[in-house]
Amino acid sequence: MSSQTRTGSGGGGTVNKTCQFKLVLLGESSVGKSSLVLRFVKGQFHEFQESTIGAAFLTQTIQIDDTTVKFEIWDTAGQERYHSLAPMYYRGAQAAIVVYDISNKETFQKAQTWVKELQRQASPNIVIALAGNKLDLANKRAVSYDEAKQYADEHSLLFMETSAKTAANVMDIFTSIAKKLPKTDLSEQMSRTSQTRSGVNVGSANQNQPATSGCACK
């Protein structure tokens, strides 16, 4: 889907492009995936966030130069019993954020498993970001910044440490993803995914096939 909005006065306005991307969040339960999305979409943080069942769907837009980037966000459940559903949500995604808790070493190890799975099974050109969440718990840190950064560099991942609680780097990680998405190839991308572009039922996150986002910027 694409739209163009002319701004400015007279005949010399600029064309504002709107591009739409599917983004999925993956990671262990309780690492703060839902809190990151809630902070990004609504600017809110809830100290006690209920666990996601299946997956939740939200949207948010950000402006990158002359392009409005709309993210269709699938926030997946982290419990092991939902792991088998994950491919249904990352299939056709143009971007993914793999989240771990900097105060929990096991969640970082699990994040690496998710990265391997994405790089093996997701779209070849998917943009993957690694988010070390709960930066507000830096005094309880179990995963060093340098260790995570080295891993991210070795696997060509975007990397930031974030805090949904304080909002640190939350907007930045989504903005960095938006800037890295290959806007010049979006028409081709839409043609490959248009067959699954029929609308998303927000109330039915457990449907057989989540809609795949495409984008055509002109």
Phi, psi and omega in degrees: 000141176215154174215157180231133179235123179271134177239165180095173183255160178067207183262007187253026182289169178260156180262123178265123182266144176242123180239146185238133182227146173268128180232135180240143174252133181229153178153169180297160175297142174075013175276348176105023180299310181295324179293322176298315180295316180298320178295318181290317186278317188242355181068028184240160173217130177248124183301324180242095183264126178294147179294141177287138176254117182076270177195153175243151183239129177219163176228152175202149179241149173223158182257125175238105183054241182264015183240130171268117181261120177256122177264127166264109193254124173253112179263105187272153177288144183266348182295145185303326184292345179261359185302321183294343179276343188305315181302332179296331183265327179271351177297124180081001180287141176271344182210154177215144171243119176261122190249138170226167181259120184296345180264008183222104184299323182298325180290332176290319177297320178293324178300321179296325176295319178295320179299315179301317181295317179297315183291339180269324191241339182278183180302139184302327184260017182299139176270119182249129175245140175256124182244116173272095187274170181069043176300337177294347177257032183301333179288348177247021186302133175244346179236119183286154177300316184296321180296314181292320180296319179298316179298315181298317180297319182294335184246016175058045180254147164291148181215133171211149167267137188229166170218112175295331182291314182262353182077008182299122174064008181293308178297324183296321184290322177291322179295318179298321176296313181301321180291331184274342182295137187281082185296335182289342184253016190286330179297316177297321181297319181294323181296330180283335187245002187299333182292342179249023185273359179300150196306157180266131174270104187298328183278359184233068182293343181261021178294166187298322185214107175299146180295142179264132181280144169230178179202139173228109177262132181235000000 
